[in-house]
């Protein structure tokens, strides 16, 4: 068994190294360094332009050739720019959404400039020059947003950990039987082992759909670590690992999960998922809490309010569940 | 079954709802014989706590008879007469194993909400918003009791409900408030708030060896009840609390102070929101946040301030300089009921105390809306309401 696992590991490491060479990526992740640098540049640009618009709206109006009688709108645009800029820096390594907010802002700018073009009070030449500039920046924003969101598994990266009153041995054994995973991962419908180190996953997606993928184990160190990656043709491309570290003082095990995945539909899909209350970071953290419950008390603990889901959006009032709804929920969870 | 449901600010209604069922293997269903309205229910009633949904069943102080048990309930059986603890605790986690039951890591399925507000989540609580789990409460005919072996205390058949009901919350809560003072023989303890929990702190402080207890409030019947329990009293509407305490203790101050008041300021969405709500409460309920500041300022050097009154978010103008420069200890917590209720039941059996003394109103469950109204407004000399389904 150990040698087979070893083989798998060596094979996948080779695969990984090959991929890294091809794409010029660091082995640690699937990040897109250039897009991030560009995002940062755009962030500073947003803040600079925003400050100029807020502090010196008349000068900005003059340069852009637009009517400078009403500076309130320019100041508002300035605040929007600053918010986008700050958003880029606050979103950390993957400011995809903040960049999308810039693209939306560019659209507004262009619309305003087009309107200014038809106004008698504006200087046509300067407006045309400003529009050309905005179009150039828009192109950069779109490029950056595209790079950040398209990049394979580089879409969303989540890291979570939890301390559980069980030994690394117990936890490894439980997790290693992948068919156990749906007992604590609410979004998983089923996991079926299809062969040595291979499994087929079905998960519930927002708005009642399902997504499917096949995965293979890429690293497997007994009582220590399990790593996996999705195979060609997956609905959700993903790479992940779980580590089991003995906690100090005999206080159980620290379980650390790292998942990197590209949500279907890229960044836009991820935004839609968030609107449905499906925040990946929160999901993984909830799943780990449920794992803790399964290990420490034997099953996932439910309340009347959380019997189906624990997203606030879908929570029902804590009253006992009527009989007919009850059977529905049981069939959904069994 | 009938249950008292929350519908909004100062709007509770007794309605017909489905009967509870076993949802987890360690659950029991209890047929409720007595249930009370807690001072902390008023935070919900006045809508100071976020994450309430219309239809939520209230109530976390209740007792009754076990009528059904899940397959993994070991030490309780149908027919047992039990009191239910307000903290829902698994008994297996890091905190439960240290008898810190109100910090149970497994009993709040909505822990993520509490984490956003507090950094970490406390345990689940019956009928106390979705932030603490979204569990149906006990102002009803029946209730589902998770982790029944940990969350119920068997009580002898001979003892009337009124003697043991308050083991569910207010007696252990008042007791823990006093216990956290680490009382030494001869100590003087000052207690802010003479509501039901304050009354139990007064009696517990004497049980634990205090020589003097000074109780502070403004409601005459509550001060009279405190005096009946052996406390000296300060009516802060008539006397300056700090000055009076200094005069009574020769300028040194009480050895420990208990805040049995808390602050009716809860809020949910980020620091700004919670801060504003706290400020609102400052305007609306002037005595409440002032209690903690006063307790800190009055406490003797090197003394202990025990905070058992409920706080929800952030407070304004906290006298940290006084705490630090004078070596004060601050101790706090939601009560770890299951740590205390066994030995407190023994005290009741021995006749040291009859907790029924706090009850001023006995009603039917159907009268819950009226009970909330008079309790919230301190009408009709109301101190504690107990209801029978």
Interface residues (C-beta under 8 A of the other chain):
Chain A: X163 X165 X251 X252 X282 X285 X286 X289 X292 X293 X296 X297 X298 X299 X301 X302 X303 X304 X305 X306 X307 X310 X312 X315 X316 X317 X318 X319 X320 X321 X322 X323 X326
Chain B: X3 X5 X17 X18 X19 X20 X21 X23 X24 X25 X26 X51 X53 X54 X55 X56 X57 X72 X90 X92 X93 X94 X105 X106 X107 X109 X110 X111 X112 X113 X124 X127 X130 X133 X134 X135 X136 X137 X144 X146 X147
